[in-house]
Each structure stands twice: as C-alpha cells, then as structure tokens.
Amino acid sequence: QVQLVESGGGLVQAGDSLTLSCVASGPSFSTYVMGWFRQAPGKGREFVASLRQNGVAKYYSHPVRGRAAISRDNDKNTLNLHLSDLKPGDTAVYYCAAGLRVPPTRVPYGFDSDYEYWGQGTQVTVSS
C-alpha cells in the first residue's frame, strides 16, 4: 500500500512558477511509475506528466510541454513537478499518482487506469 501526499499548491499570478511535491509512504517507491494529473473546475481529470522508475524517461502533455519539469528522488520517496510561465488555464487540483503494474509499453502512462494509488490533490490557482 502506498500513500501519497501532495503539497506546494497555492494562488499565483500568470507568468509565475511553482513546484509541486508528492511524498510517498510505503515500500518500493523506486518500482513505481509516477504521474501528475490535474482536474479543472467542471472538467475531467487530465494527464500532465509522468516519469518512469529510473527517472530518465519523462512524458508531458501538450498543454504543459516546455513549461513543466517532472523529477523524482527515489532516496527521499519524492516526486516533484515544476511549472513555469503559469497560465489561468493551469488552474486545477493537481494529483500525484503511482503505478506498479502498468506495462512499460503503455507510454506516456497518461490514463487514470495506469495508476493504482492517488493522492488527495493540491489546489493551484493562477490569476490573470
């Protein structure tokens, strides 16, 4: 069982940057594919970024590509997402997710069903 706790959200202005963090408790963090998703008001949850176990292969959705950087520290059981040049359209609750059984070929691991464990989310609000 893995528990995920996100932090780092808040109210920012357009053009600002912020870093979201996700701390995992439980065994074998380094064996999980990790991802970030977000859900804007009135919309479904959407894929933002993912990262394979070794931290090398990284995948990003089109809306954040070039503005986002996902990283992990397997020694500290931590996943991070740095977002820059934030836009009002980035306003959402951001969720961290962990997937153990997703096949390696399912890149970019962009489906909810790729992940078994989810955090409670952290709110990011971007004002114009």
N, CA, C and O atoms as a GROMACS GRO file, in nm:
protein
  512
    1GLN      N    1   0.084  -0.119   0.000
    1GLN     CA    2   0.000   0.000   0.000
    1GLN      C    3   0.088   0.124   0.000
    1GLN      O    4   0.184   0.132   0.077
    2VAL      N    5   0.057   0.218  -0.085
    2VAL     CA    6   0.133   0.343  -0.096
    2VAL      C    7   0.040   0.458  -0.064
    2VAL      O    8  -0.072   0.464  -0.115
    3GLN      N    9   0.085   0.548   0.018
    3GLN     CA   10   0.011   0.670   0.046
    3GLN      C   11   0.087   0.788  -0.013
    3GLN      O   12   0.209   0.797   0.000
    4LEU      N   13   0.014   0.875  -0.078
    4LEU     CA   14   0.074   0.989  -0.148
    4LEU      C   15   0.017   1.118  -0.092
    4LEU      O   16  -0.104   1.132  -0.076
    5VAL      N   17   0.104   1.213  -0.062
    5VAL     CA   18   0.061   1.342  -0.010
    5VAL      C   19   0.126   1.453  -0.092
    5VAL      O   20   0.249   1.465  -0.097
    6GLU      N   21   0.042   1.533  -0.154
    6GLU     CA   22   0.089   1.644  -0.236
    6GLU      C   23   0.099   1.772  -0.155
    6GLU      O   24   0.029   1.789  -0.055
    7SER      N   25   0.186   1.860  -0.200
    7SER     CA   26   0.197   1.992  -0.138
    7SER      C   27   0.253   2.088  -0.242
    7SER      O   28   0.298   2.047  -0.349
    8GLY      N   29   0.250   2.217  -0.209
    8GLY     CA   30   0.311   2.316  -0.296
    8GLY      C   31   0.214   2.399  -0.377
    8GLY      O   32   0.255   2.493  -0.445
    9GLY      N   33   0.086   2.366  -0.370
    9GLY     CA   34  -0.011   2.444  -0.444
    9GLY      C   35  -0.035   2.579  -0.379
    9GLY      O   36   0.016   2.607  -0.270
   10GLY      N   37  -0.113   2.662  -0.446
   10GLY     CA   38  -0.146   2.793  -0.390
   10GLY      C   39  -0.199   2.886  -0.496
   10GLY      O   40  -0.230   2.844  -0.608
   11LEU      N   41  -0.210   3.012  -0.460
   11LEU     CA   42  -0.256   3.116  -0.551
   11LEU      C   43  -0.135   3.190  -0.607
   11LEU      O   44  -0.055   3.245  -0.532
   12VAL      N   45  -0.123   3.191  -0.738
   12VAL     CA   46  -0.011   3.257  -0.804
   12VAL      C   47  -0.064   3.343  -0.916
   12VAL      O   48  -0.181   3.334  -0.953
   13GLN      N   49   0.022   3.426  -0.970
   13GLN     CA   50  -0.016   3.511  -1.082
   13GLN      C   51   0.033   3.451  -1.213
   13GLN      O   52   0.129   3.374  -1.216
   14ALA      N   53  -0.033   3.486  -1.319
   14ALA     CA   54   0.009   3.440  -1.451
   14ALA      C   55   0.155   3.479  -1.475
   14ALA      O   56   0.197   3.591  -1.446
   15GLY      N   57   0.230   3.384  -1.528
   15GLY     CA   58   0.372   3.406  -1.552
   15GLY      C   59   0.462   3.357  -1.440
   15GLY      O   60   0.583   3.342  -1.460
   16ASP      N   61   0.404   3.330  -1.325
   16ASP     CA   62   0.483   3.280  -1.213
   16ASP      C   63   0.520   3.132  -1.234
   16ASP      O   64   0.475   3.067  -1.328
   17SER      N   65   0.602   3.085  -1.143
   17SER     CA   66   0.641   2.944  -1.142
   17SER      C   67   0.611   2.887  -1.004
   17SER      O   68   0.604   2.960  -0.905
   18LEU      N   69   0.594   2.757  -0.998
   18LEU     CA   70   0.585   2.690  -0.870
   18LEU      C   71   0.626   2.545  -0.885
   18LEU      O   72   0.630   2.490  -0.995
   19THR      N   73   0.656   2.484  -0.772
   19THR     CA   74   0.694   2.344  -0.770
   19THR      C   75   0.600   2.268  -0.678
   19THR      O   76   0.585   2.301  -0.560
   20LEU      N   77   0.538   2.167  -0.732
   20LEU     CA   78   0.454   2.077  -0.654
   20LEU      C   79   0.538   1.957  -0.611
   20LEU      O   80   0.624   1.910  -0.685
   21SER      N   81   0.511   1.910  -0.491
   21SER     CA   82   0.581   1.793  -0.440
   21SER      C   83   0.482   1.686  -0.398
   21SER      O   84   0.368   1.715  -0.362
   22CYS      N   85   0.528   1.564  -0.403
   22CYS     CA   86   0.446   1.450  -0.361
   22CYS      C   87   0.538   1.356  -0.284
   22CYS      O   88   0.638   1.307  -0.337
   23VAL      N   89   0.503   1.332  -0.161
   23VAL     CA   90   0.581   1.241  -0.078
   23VAL      C   91   0.505   1.110  -0.065
   23VAL      O   92   0.387   1.108  -0.033
   24ALA      N   93   0.576   1.002  -0.091
   24ALA     CA   94   0.515   0.869  -0.084
   24ALA      C   95   0.560   0.796   0.041
   24ALA      O   96   0.677   0.800   0.078
   25SER      N   97   0.466   0.730   0.104
   25SER     CA   98   0.500   0.642   0.216
   25SER      C   99   0.463   0.501   0.176
   25SER      O  100   0.364   0.478   0.106
   26GLY      N  101   0.543   0.407   0.221
   26GLY     CA  102   0.521   0.269   0.181
   26GLY      C  103   0.642   0.218   0.109
   26GLY      O  104   0.734   0.294   0.077
   27PRO      N  105   0.644   0.090   0.083
   27PRO     CA  106   0.764   0.029   0.026
   27PRO      C  107   0.779   0.052  -0.123
   27PRO      O  108   0.683   0.079  -0.195
   28SER      N  109   0.903   0.039  -0.166
   28SER     CA  110   0.934   0.023  -0.308
   28SER      C  111   0.894   0.139  -0.397
   28SER      O  112   0.846   0.119  -0.508
   29PHE      N  113   0.912   0.261  -0.348
   29PHE     CA  114   0.879   0.379  -0.430
   29PHE      C  115   0.949   0.373  -0.564
   29PHE      O  116   0.892   0.412  -0.666
   30SER      N  117   1.072   0.325  -0.565
   30SER     CA  118   1.150   0.325  -0.688
   30SER      C  119   1.098   0.230  -0.795
   30SER      O  120   1.143   0.235  -0.909
   31THR      N  121   1.004   0.145  -0.760
   31THR     CA  122   0.949   0.050  -0.856
   31THR      C  123   0.822   0.102  -0.924
   31THR      O  124   0.768   0.035  -1.012
   32TYR      N  125   0.776   0.219  -0.884
   32TYR     CA  126   0.652   0.273  -0.937
   32TYR      C  127   0.677   0.372  -1.051
   32TYR      O  128   0.768   0.454  -1.045
   33VAL      N  129   0.596   0.362  -1.154
   33VAL     CA  130   0.580   0.473  -1.247
   33VAL      C  131   0.501   0.581  -1.173
   33VAL      O  132   0.402   0.552  -1.105
   34MET      N  133   0.545   0.703  -1.186
   34MET     CA  134   0.478   0.814  -1.115
   34MET      C  135   0.424   0.915  -1.215
   34MET      O  136   0.482   0.939  -1.321
   35GLY      N  137   0.311   0.972  -1.179
   35GLY     CA  138   0.249   1.068  -1.268
   35GLY      C  139   0.184   1.183  -1.195
   35GLY      O  140   0.154   1.176  -1.076
   36TRP      N  141   0.163   1.289  -1.269
   36TRP     CA  142   0.084   1.404  -1.223
   36TRP      C  143  -0.037   1.419  -1.317
   36TRP      O  144  -0.025   1.410  -1.439
   37PHE      N  145  -0.151   1.441  -1.256
   37PHE     CA  146  -0.273   1.469  -1.327
   37PHE      C  147  -0.332   1.597  -1.269
   37PHE      O  148  -0.290   1.643  -1.163
   38ARG      N  149  -0.430   1.653  -1.338
   38ARG     CA  150  -0.499   1.769  -1.284
   38ARG      C  151  -0.644   1.767  -1.325
   38ARG      O  152  -0.682   1.707  -1.425
   39GLN      N  153  -0.725   1.834  -1.244
   39GLN     CA  154  -0.867   1.844  -1.273
   39GLN      C  155  -0.912   1.987  -1.251
   39GLN      O  156  -0.909   2.038  -1.139
   40ALA      N  157  -0.952   2.051  -1.358
   40ALA     CA  158  -1.001   2.188  -1.351
   40ALA      C  159  -1.150   2.186  -1.316
   40ALA      O  160  -1.216   2.084  -1.337
   41PRO      N  161  -1.201   2.295  -1.264
   41PRO     CA  162  -1.342   2.300  -1.228
   41PRO      C  163  -1.432   2.264  -1.345
   41PRO      O  164  -1.418   2.320  -1.454
   42GLY      N  165  -1.522   2.171  -1.323
   42GLY     CA  166  -1.618   2.133  -1.426
   42GLY      C  167  -1.563   2.045  -1.536
   42GLY      O  168  -1.633   2.018  -1.634
   43LYS      N  169  -1.439   2.000  -1.522
   43LYS     CA  170  -1.377   1.917  -1.625
   43LYS      C  171  -1.330   1.785  -1.567
   43LYS      O  172  -1.321   1.769  -1.445
   44GLY      N  173  -1.300   1.692  -1.654
   44GLY     CA  174  -1.247   1.564  -1.611
   44GLY      C  175  -1.100   1.574  -1.578
   44GLY      O  176  -1.034   1.673  -1.610
   45ARG      N  177  -1.049   1.472  -1.514
   45ARG     CA  178  -0.908   1.469  -1.478
   45ARG      C  179  -0.824   1.444  -1.602
   45ARG      O  180  -0.859   1.359  -1.684
   46GLU      N  181  -0.715   1.517  -1.616
   46GLU     CA  182  -0.631   1.503  -1.734
   46GLU      C  183  -0.486   1.480  -1.696
   46GLU      O  184  -0.438   1.525  -1.592
   47PHE      N  185  -0.418   1.411  -1.783
   47PHE     CA  186  -0.277   1.380  -1.766
   47PHE      C  187  -0.192   1.506  -1.780
   47PHE      O  188  -0.219   1.590  -1.866
   48VAL      N  189  -0.090   1.518  -1.696
   48VAL     CA  190   0.002   1.631  -1.703
   48VAL      C  191   0.143   1.582  -1.738
   48VAL      O  192   0.203   1.628  -1.835
   49ALA      N  193   0.194   1.489  -1.659
   49ALA     CA  194   0.332   1.442  -1.681
   49ALA      C  195   0.351   1.308  -1.612
   49ALA      O  196   0.280   1.274  -1.518
   50SER      N  197   0.448   1.232  -1.660
   50SER     CA  198   0.480   1.105  -1.595
   50SER      C  199   0.629   1.078  -1.605
   50SER      O  200   0.703   1.141  -1.681
   51LEU      N  201   0.670   0.981  -1.525
   51LEU     CA  202   0.812   0.955  -1.510
   51LEU      C  203   0.831   0.807  -1.480
   51LEU      O  204   0.765   0.752  -1.391
   52ARG      N  205   0.920   0.745  -1.553
   52ARG     CA  206   0.946   0.603  -1.529
   52ARG      C  207   1.033   0.584  -1.405
   52ARG      O  208   1.084   0.680  -1.347
   53GLN      N  209   1.048   0.460  -1.368
   53GLN     CA  210   1.111   0.428  -1.241
   53GLN      C  211   1.252   0.484  -1.226
   53GLN      O  212   1.291   0.525  -1.117
   54ASN      N  213   1.326   0.487  -1.335
   54ASN     CA  214   1.465   0.532  -1.326
   54ASN      C  215   1.480   0.683  -1.332
   54ASN      O  216   1.591   0.735  -1.318
   55GLY      N  217   1.369   0.752  -1.352
   55GLY     CA  218   1.373   0.897  -1.354
   55GLY      C  219   1.428   0.957  -1.481
   55GLY      O  220   1.445   1.078  -1.490
   56VAL      N  221   1.455   0.874  -1.579
   56VAL     CA  222   1.513   0.926  -1.703
   56VAL      C  223   1.406   0.952  -1.808
   56VAL      O  224   1.401   1.062  -1.865
   57ALA      N  225   1.321   0.855  -1.834
   57ALA     CA  226   1.216   0.871  -1.934
   57ALA      C  227   1.102   0.954  -1.876
   57ALA      O  228   1.042   0.917  -1.776
   58LYS      N  229   1.074   1.067  -1.940
   58LYS     CA  230   0.972   1.160  -1.891
   58LYS      C  231   0.876   1.193  -2.005
   58LYS      O  232   0.915   1.198  -2.121
   59TYR      N  233   0.752   1.214  -1.969
   59TYR     CA  234   0.648   1.240  -2.068
   59TYR      C  235   0.562   1.356  -2.020
   59TYR      O  236   0.535   1.370  -1.901
   60TYR      N  237   0.519   1.439  -2.115
   60TYR     CA  238   0.441   1.557  -2.083
   60TYR      C  239   0.323   1.570  -2.176
   60TYR      O  240   0.329   1.530  -2.292
   61SER      N  241   0.214   1.626  -2.124
   61SER     CA  242   0.101   1.655  -2.209
   61SER      C  243   0.130   1.781  -2.290
   61SER      O  244   0.217   1.860  -2.255
   62HIS      N  245   0.057   1.798  -2.397
   62HIS     CA  246   0.079   1.913  -2.484
   62HIS      C  247   0.061   2.047  -2.412
   62HIS      O  248   0.142   2.138  -2.434
   63PRO      N  249  -0.040   2.063  -2.327
   63PRO     CA  250  -0.060   2.196  -2.266
   63PRO      C  251   0.056   2.242  -2.178
   63PRO      O  252   0.074   2.363  -2.159
   64VAL      N  253   0.136   2.149  -2.126
   64VAL     CA  254   0.242   2.190  -2.034
   64VAL      C  255   0.382   2.168  -2.091
   64VAL      O  256   0.481   2.209  -2.031
   65ARG      N  257   0.390   2.103  -2.208
   65ARG     CA  258   0.521   2.072  -2.263
   65ARG      C  259   0.600   2.199  -2.285
   65ARG      O  260   0.550   2.296  -2.343
   66GLY      N  261   0.724   2.199  -2.239
   66GLY     CA  262   0.808   2.318  -2.248
   66GLY      C  263   0.797   2.407  -2.126
   66GLY      O  264   0.881   2.496  -2.107
   67ARG      N  265   0.696   2.386  -2.044
   67ARG     CA  266   0.678   2.467  -1.922
   67ARG      C  267   0.686   2.384  -1.795
   67ARG      O  268   0.685   2.437  -1.684
   68ALA      N  269   0.693   2.253  -1.812
   68ALA     CA  270   0.690   2.164  -1.696
   68ALA      C  271   0.815   2.078  -1.690
   68ALA      O  272   0.875   2.045  -1.792
   69ALA      N  273   0.853   2.044  -1.567
   69ALA     CA  274   0.965   1.953  -1.547
   69ALA      C  275   0.930   1.859  -1.433
   69ALA      O  276   0.910   1.903  -1.319
   70ILE      N  277   0.923   1.731  -1.463
   70ILE     CA  278   0.893   1.631  -1.361
   70ILE      C  279   1.022   1.564  -1.318
   70ILE      O  280   1.111   1.540  -1.399
   71SER      N  281   1.032   1.535  -1.190
   71SER     CA  282   1.152   1.472  -1.138
   71SER      C  283   1.116   1.388  -1.017
   71SER      O  284   1.010   1.405  -0.957
   72ARG      N  285   1.206   1.297  -0.982
   72ARG     CA  286   1.184   1.214  -0.865
   72ARG      C  287   1.316   1.192  -0.792
   72ARG      O  288   1.424   1.194  -0.851
   73ASP      N  289   1.303   1.172  -0.662
   73ASP     CA  290   1.418   1.137  -0.579
   73ASP      C  291   1.380   1.008  -0.509
   73ASP      O  292   1.306   1.008  -0.411
   74ASN      N  293   1.432   0.898  -0.560
   74ASN     CA  294   1.395   0.768  -0.504
   74ASN      C  295   1.450   0.745  -0.364
   74ASN      O  296   1.398   0.662  -0.289
   75ASP      N  297   1.553   0.818  -0.328
   75ASP     CA  298   1.606   0.806  -0.191
   75ASP      C  299   1.516   0.874  -0.089
   75ASP      O  300   1.511   0.835   0.027
   76LYS      N  301   1.445   0.977  -0.135
   76LYS     CA  302   1.357   1.053  -0.046
   76LYS      C  303   1.210   1.024  -0.071
   76LYS      O  304   1.122   1.088  -0.013
   77ASN      N  305   1.182   0.928  -0.159
   77ASN     CA  306   1.042   0.893  -0.191
   77ASN      C  307   0.961   1.016  -0.231
   77ASN      O  308   0.847   1.034  -0.187
   78THR      N  309   1.019   1.098  -0.314
   78THR     CA  310   0.956   1.225  -0.350
   78THR      C  311   0.946   1.240  -0.501
   78THR      O  312   1.038   1.206  -0.576
   79LEU      N  313   0.833   1.294  -0.542
   79LEU     CA  314   0.809   1.328  -0.682
   79LEU      C  315   0.782   1.478  -0.688
   79LEU      O  316   0.709   1.532  -0.605
   80ASN      N  317   0.838   1.544  -0.784
   80ASN     CA  318   0.819   1.688  -0.799
   80ASN      C  319   0.768   1.723  -0.939
   80ASN      O  320   0.792   1.650  -1.036
   81LEU      N  321   0.699   1.835  -0.946
   81LEU     CA  322   0.657   1.890  -1.073
   81LEU      C  323   0.679   2.040  -1.068
   81LEU      O  324   0.614   2.111  -0.992
   82HIS      N  325   0.771   2.087  -1.150
   82HIS     CA  326   0.796   2.231  -1.159
   82HIS      C  327   0.722   2.285  -1.280
   82HIS      O  328   0.738   2.236  -1.392
   83LEU      N  329   0.640   2.387  -1.257
   83LEU     CA  330   0.564   2.450  -1.363
   83LEU      C  331   0.606   2.595  -1.374
   83LEU      O  332   0.612   2.667  -1.274
   84SER      N  333   0.636   2.638  -1.494
   84SER     CA  334   0.675   2.776  -1.516
   84SER      C  335   0.578   2.843  -1.612
   84SER      O  336   0.497   2.778  -1.678
   85ASP      N  337   0.589   2.977  -1.620
   85ASP     CA  338   0.502   3.054  -1.708
   85ASP      C  339   0.356   3.011  -1.692
   85ASP      O  340   0.287   2.980  -1.790
   86LEU      N  341   0.311   3.010  -1.569
   86LEU     CA  342   0.177   2.960  -1.541
   86LEU      C  343   0.070   3.048  -1.606
   86LEU      O  344   0.085   3.169  -1.618
   87LYS      N  345  -0.038   2.981  -1.647
   87LYS     CA  346  -0.148   3.048  -1.715
   87LYS      C  347  -0.276   3.021  -1.638
   87LYS      O  348  -0.285   2.922  -1.565
   88PRO      N  349  -0.376   3.109  -1.654
   88PRO     CA  350  -0.504   3.080  -1.586
   88PRO      C  351  -0.558   2.942  -1.620
   88PRO      O  352  -0.626   2.881  -1.537
   89GLY      N  353  -0.532   2.893  -1.738
   89GLY     CA  354  -0.576   2.760  -1.777
   89GLY      C  355  -0.510   2.648  -1.700
   89GLY      O  356  -0.554   2.533  -1.709
   90ASP      N  357  -0.405   2.678  -1.625
   90ASP     CA  358  -0.341   2.577  -1.541
   90ASP      C  359  -0.411   2.561  -1.407
   90ASP      O  360  -0.376   2.474  -1.327
   91THR      N  361  -0.510   2.645  -1.382
   91THR     CA  362  -0.584   2.636  -1.257
   91THR      C  363  -0.654   2.501  -1.246
   91THR      O  364  -0.732   2.463  -1.334
   92ALA      N  365  -0.625   2.429  -1.140
   92ALA     CA  366  -0.680   2.294  -1.124
   92ALA      C  367  -0.634   2.238  -0.990
   92ALA      O  368  -0.548   2.294  -0.922
   93VAL      N  369  -0.694   2.127  -0.954
   93VAL     CA  370  -0.640   2.045  -0.846
   93VAL      C  371  -0.542   1.948  -0.910
   93VAL      O  372  -0.575   1.878  -1.006
   94TYR      N  373  -0.422   1.943  -0.856
   94TYR     CA  374  -0.317   1.858  -0.911
   94TYR      C  375  -0.301   1.734  -0.823
   94TYR      O  376  -0.291   1.743  -0.701
   95TYR      N  377  -0.299   1.620  -0.889
   95TYR     CA  378  -0.291   1.492  -0.821
   95TYR      C  379  -0.163   1.418  -0.857
   95TYR      O  380  -0.119   1.419  -0.972
   96CYS      N  381  -0.106   1.356  -0.759
   96CYS     CA  382   0.007   1.267  -0.777
   96CYS      C  383  -0.047   1.124  -0.783
   96CYS      O  384  -0.143   1.091  -0.713
   97ALA      N  385   0.014   1.040  -0.866
   97ALA     CA  386  -0.032   0.902  -0.880
   97ALA      C  387   0.086   0.807  -0.894
   97ALA      O  388   0.191   0.843  -0.947
   98ALA      N  389   0.066   0.685  -0.846
   98ALA     CA  390   0.171   0.583  -0.851
   98ALA      C  391   0.117   0.457  -0.917
   98ALA      O  392   0.008   0.410  -0.884
   99GLY      N  393   0.193   0.403  -1.009
   99GLY     CA  394   0.151   0.282  -1.080
   99GLY      C  395   0.258   0.175  -1.074
   99GLY      O  396   0.374   0.199  -1.110
  100LEU      N  397   0.219   0.057  -1.027
  100LEU     CA  398   0.314  -0.054  -1.016
  100LEU      C  399   0.302  -0.151  -1.132
  100LEU      O  400   0.402  -0.205  -1.179
  101ARG      N  401   0.181  -0.175  -1.178
  101ARG     CA  402   0.157  -0.284  -1.273
  101ARG      C  403   0.146  -0.237  -1.418
  101ARG      O  404   0.121  -0.319  -1.507
  102VAL      N  405   0.163  -0.110  -1.442
  102VAL     CA  406   0.147  -0.062  -1.578
  102VAL      C  407   0.260  -0.118  -1.665
  102VAL      O  408   0.377  -0.110  -1.627
  103PRO      N  409   0.226  -0.175  -1.781
  103PRO     CA  410   0.331  -0.229  -1.869
  103PRO      C  411   0.422  -0.117  -1.920
  103PRO      O  412   0.375  -0.006  -1.945
  104PRO      N  413   0.548  -0.146  -1.936
  104PRO     CA  414   0.642  -0.043  -1.985
  104PRO      C  415   0.604   0.015  -2.120
  104PRO      O  416   0.643   0.127  -2.151
  105THR      N  417   0.530  -0.060  -2.199
  105THR     CA  418   0.496  -0.014  -2.333
  105THR      C  419   0.380   0.086  -2.335
  105THR      O  420   0.349   0.140  -2.441
  106ARG      N  421   0.316   0.111  -2.222
  106ARG     CA  422   0.198   0.199  -2.220
  106ARG      C  423   0.236   0.347  -2.206
  106ARG      O  424   0.162   0.425  -2.147
  107VAL      N  425   0.350   0.382  -2.261
  107VAL     CA  426   0.387   0.523  -2.257
  107VAL      C  427   0.282   0.605  -2.331
  107VAL      O  428   0.226   0.557  -2.430
  108PRO      N  429   0.252   0.727  -2.286
  108PRO     CA  430   0.318   0.801  -2.178
  108PRO      C  431   0.257   0.782  -2.040
  108PRO      O  432   0.273   0.868  -1.953
  109TYR      N  433   0.186   0.670  -2.019
  109TYR     CA  434   0.122   0.644  -1.890
  109TYR      C  435   0.025   0.757  -1.856
  109TYR      O  436   0.028   0.814  -1.747
  110GLY      N  437  -0.058   0.788  -1.952
  110GLY     CA  438  -0.145   0.903  -1.939
  110GLY      C  439  -0.289   0.873  -1.902
  110GLY      O  440  -0.374   0.962  -1.906
  111PHE      N  441  -0.320   0.749  -1.868
  111PHE     CA  442  -0.456   0.712  -1.832
  111PHE      C  443  -0.468   0.691  -1.681
  111PHE      O  444  -0.375   0.644  -1.616
  112ASP      N  445  -0.582   0.728  -1.628
  112ASP     CA  446  -0.608   0.704  -1.486
  112ASP      C  447  -0.585   0.557  -1.450
  112ASP      O  448  -0.532   0.526  -1.343
  113SER      N  449  -0.625   0.469  -1.539
  113SER     CA  450  -0.618   0.325  -1.512
  113SER      C  451  -0.475   0.273  -1.507
  113SER      O  452  -0.453   0.158  -1.468
  114ASP      N  453  -0.378   0.354  -1.544
  114ASP     CA  454  -0.238   0.312  -1.534
  114ASP      C  455  -0.188   0.316  -1.390
  114ASP      O  456  -0.081   0.263  -1.360
  115TYR      N  457  -0.265   0.377  -1.301
  115TYR     CA  458  -0.218   0.402  -1.165
  115TYR      C  459  -0.310   0.339  -1.061
  115TYR      O  460  -0.433   0.343  -1.074
  116GLU      N  461  -0.250   0.281  -0.960
  116GLU     CA  462  -0.327   0.218  -0.852
  116GLU      C  463  -0.349   0.312  -0.733
  116GLU      O  464  -0.447   0.297  -0.660
  117TYR      N  465  -0.259   0.407  -0.715
  117TYR     CA  466  -0.264   0.490  -0.595
  117TYR      C  467  -0.266   0.638  -0.632
  117TYR      O  468  -0.200   0.682  -0.727
  118TRP      N  469  -0.345   0.713  -0.555
  118TRP     CA  470  -0.363   0.855  -0.581
  118TRP      C  471  -0.354   0.933  -0.451
  118TRP      O  472  -0.393   0.886  -0.344
  119GLY      N  473  -0.302   1.055  -0.464
  119GLY     CA  474  -0.306   1.146  -0.352
  119GLY      C  475  -0.438   1.221  -0.347
  119GLY      O  476  -0.526   1.200  -0.431
  120GLN      N  477  -0.452   1.307  -0.248
  120GLN     CA  478  -0.575   1.384  -0.229
  120GLN      C  479  -0.578   1.510  -0.314
  120GLN      O  480  -0.684   1.570  -0.333
  121GLY      N  481  -0.465   1.551  -0.364
  121GLY     CA  482  -0.461   1.667  -0.451
  121GLY      C  483  -0.418   1.794  -0.381
  121GLY      O  484  -0.432   1.808  -0.259
  122THR      N  485  -0.365   1.886  -0.459
  122THR     CA  486  -0.328   2.018  -0.410
  122THR      C  487  -0.378   2.121  -0.511
  122THR      O  488  -0.360   2.105  -0.632
  123GLN      N  489  -0.441   2.227  -0.461
  123GLN     CA  490  -0.504   2.326  -0.547
  123GLN      C  491  -0.401   2.426  -0.599
  123GLN      O  492  -0.322   2.481  -0.522
  124VAL      N  493  -0.404   2.448  -0.728
  124VAL     CA  494  -0.325   2.555  -0.791
  124VAL      C  495  -0.422   2.651  -0.858
  124VAL      O  496  -0.503   2.610  -0.943
  125THR      N  497  -0.414   2.777  -0.821
  125THR     CA  498  -0.499   2.879  -0.880
  125THR      C  499  -0.411   2.986  -0.941
  125THR      O  500  -0.326   3.044  -0.873
  126VAL      N  501  -0.431   3.012  -1.069
  126VAL     CA  502  -0.350   3.111  -1.140
  126VAL      C  503  -0.439   3.228  -1.177
  126VAL      O  504  -0.535   3.213  -1.252
  127SER      N  505  -0.408   3.345  -1.125
  127SER     CA  506  -0.486   3.464  -1.154
  127SER      C  507  -0.423   3.539  -1.272
  127SER      O  508  -0.302   3.537  -1.292
  128SER      N  509  -0.509   3.602  -1.348
  128SER     CA  510  -0.461   3.675  -1.468
  128SER      C  511  -0.420   3.816  -1.433
  128SER      O  512  -0.377   3.891  -1.521
   0.00000   0.00000   0.00000
